[in-house]
Structure formats: structure tokens, C-alpha cells
Amino acid sequence: MRLPNRLPALMAAALSLSAPAAAENIDLLMTGLFPSADATYIGYDSVERLDIPESAPIDRKYLIVDFRFHSPMATDQLQASVHKVCMTLLKDHELIQSLSNDGYDMVSVAFDRQSQYDCL
């Protein structure tokens, strides 16, 4: 999902991974999010597209929060899982502010190596 012009700065502040507290907060939030039989949090990755100028209206820096399902999920269950992860992140205002301060434009969630689902 594309952020409005004023939100990239907000997201960047919120997703600050240079600060250990933000990274620790992501790990704490995500680790217990799903029952162990559903999905396992395996970590996050920061991606920065250096080939895109900072002034470009395109997302340049984003965070991928990564999970793995233990069994295949139906589409409606997948959508509910994406929503659960995204809402958990978005409700943590300090984390979002920290990420935004660090220049993050977007947060995505992945449940496999082929697909990513944008939170914001």
C-alpha cells in the first residue's frame, strides 16, 4: 500500500532499526503473535534501494517482517494473518515513529519467499 506524501517521514521515524530498542521491539511484538501451530516469526530485513533518488516519489527504504506458516493457508486466513501483523506494528506508535525517523517508507510482511504484503 502506497503512503501519502506526509507518511514516509512518519514511517521512517517509526521503523528505526539503527536503534537497538526498535529492533528489539519488533522481535518482541512478532515472536508471540501467532500460536506456534500457525506461523513462526523468523526475523525482519531492511531493504534500501540506493538506485532510487531520495527525491523520487517511489518507496526507497522498507522493512520486511518475515514469518513462515507450518502448513498452507487459505486465502482468507492469509489475509487475516497479514492484517494481524500489520495492525500489531501500526498500533506501536513509538516503533512507527522510530522507523519513520530512520527513513522507512513502507513495511511489508512475508509468509514465504515469493510474496510480500504491504502494510503501509
Buried (B, 14 or more C-beta within 10 A) or exposed (E): EEBEEEBBBBBBBBBBBEEEEBBEBBEEBBEEBBEEEBBBBEEBEBBEEEEBEEEEEEBBBBBBBBBEBEEEBEEEEBEEBBEBBBEBBBEBEEBBBBBBBBBBBBBBBBBEEEEBBBBB
